[in-house]
């Protein structure tokens, strides 16, 4: 793959959904995940191009896509869709796209948004990127250990 993986490279976390793709980017030091505005998932080619532009503009060296497994660890339709999206993104970017277990990240994102005083209606457009930030932060924390 074209882009070398270095400890200094920033990371991008994506929470793929049929309507929206949640987006989070790590800081330059690789310590913290910061949610960004979501990307509309349709049309798919536009979404992929927007992500490609973000990867280039932000100097991203690691791309993660959340893999929505069932609580028992099995994979359903959503997981197959996430895998297909990751494969398409990997081909476009010419770099590895890592799938990361995202079980309960959306539940955690809803809880955190509620704790910050947001109701379900006002947090609808923020929850996908909050979920992406949770999965990216878990990945960043795991790398530091």
C-alpha positions in Angstrom: 0.0 0.0 0.0 1.2 3.5 -0.8 1.2 5.3 2.6 3.6 4.0 5.2 2.3 3.5 8.6 4.2 5.6 11.1 3.6 6.3 14.8 3.1 10.0 13.9 0.4 9.4 11.3 -3.0 10.6 12.2 -5.9 8.1 12.3 -9.4 8.3 10.9 -12.3 6.4 12.4 -15.5 5.8 10.5 -18.8 4.6 11.7 -20.5 3.4 8.5 -24.3 3.5 8.2 -26.7 3.5 5.3 -27.7 7.1 5.8 -24.6 8.7 7.5 -21.0 7.9 8.0 -19.7 9.1 11.3 -16.2 10.6 11.2 -13.5 11.2 13.8 -9.9 12.1 13.4 -7.0 11.8 15.9 -4.9 14.7 17.0 -1.4 15.0 15.7 0.1 13.2 18.8 -2.3 10.2 18.5 -3.8 10.8 21.9 -7.3 12.0 21.4 -10.1 11.3 18.9 -12.1 14.3 17.8 -15.6 13.9 16.1 -16.1 15.7 12.8 -19.2 16.4 10.8 -20.8 13.2 9.4 -20.7 12.4 5.7 -23.9 11.5 3.9 -23.6 7.8 2.8 -25.4 8.4 -0.5 -24.5 8.6 -3.2 -21.7 6.1 -2.2 -19.1 7.3 -4.7 -19.4 10.9 -3.4 -19.0 9.7 0.1 -15.9 7.8 -0.8 -14.4 10.8 -2.7 -15.1 13.0 0.4 -13.3 10.6 2.6 -10.4 10.3 0.1 -10.1 14.1 0.3 -10.1 14.1 4.1 -7.4 11.5 4.1 -5.2 13.6 1.9 -5.9 16.9 3.6 -5.4 15.6 7.1 -2.3 13.4 6.5 -4.1 10.3 7.6 -2.0 7.1 7.8 -4.5 4.8 9.5 -8.1 4.3 8.5 -10.5 2.3 10.7 -14.1 1.3 10.0 -16.4 0.1 12.7 -17.6 -3.5 12.3 -21.0 -3.8 13.9 -21.1 -7.3 15.3 -24.0 -8.8 17.2 -23.6 -9.1 21.0 -22.8 -12.8 20.6 -20.0 -11.9 18.1 -21.7 -13.0 15.0 -22.0 -10.8 11.9 -25.2 -9.8 10.2 -26.2 -7.6 7.2 -24.8 -4.4 8.7 -21.4 -6.1 9.2 -21.3 -7.3 5.6 -22.1 -3.8 4.4 -19.3 -2.3 6.6 -16.9 -4.9 5.2 -17.9 -4.0 1.6 -17.5 -0.3 2.3 -14.0 -0.9 3.9 -13.0 -2.9 0.8 -14.1 -0.2 -1.6 -12.4 2.5 0.5 -9.2 0.4 0.7 -9.1 0.1 -3.1 -9.7 3.8 -3.6 -7.1 4.9 -1.0 -4.6 2.2 -1.9 -4.0 1.5 1.8 -5.2 -0.9 4.4 -8.5 -0.2 6.1 -8.7 -1.9 9.5 -12.1 -3.2 10.7 -12.6 -2.5 14.4 -15.3 -4.1 16.6 -17.8 -1.4 17.4 -20.2 -3.3 19.6 -22.0 -0.9 21.9 -20.2 2.2 20.6 -23.5 3.7 19.4 -25.1 3.0 22.8 -22.1 4.7 24.5 -22.4 7.7 22.1 -26.1 8.1 22.9 -25.3 8.0 26.7 -22.5 10.5 26.4 -24.6 12.9 24.4 -27.5 12.6 26.9 -25.0 13.3 29.7 -24.0 16.5 27.9 -27.6 17.6 27.9 -28.7 16.7 24.4 -32.0 14.9 23.8 -32.4 12.1 21.2 -33.8 14.5 18.6 -31.0 17.1 18.8 -28.3 14.4 18.9 -29.4 12.4 15.9 -26.9 14.0 13.6 -24.1 13.9 16.1 -24.3 10.3 17.3 -22.6 8.7 14.3 -19.5 10.9 14.7 -19.6 10.5 18.4 -19.6 6.7 17.9 -16.7 7.0 15.4 -14.8 9.0 18.1 -15.4 6.2 20.7 -14.1 3.5 18.4 -11.1 5.5 17.4 -10.3 6.5 21.0 -10.4 2.8 22.0 -8.0 2.0 19.2 -5.7 4.9 20.1 -5.7 3.8 23.8 -4.9 0.2 22.8 -1.9 1.3 20.7 -0.4 3.2 23.7 -0.5 0.1 26.0 
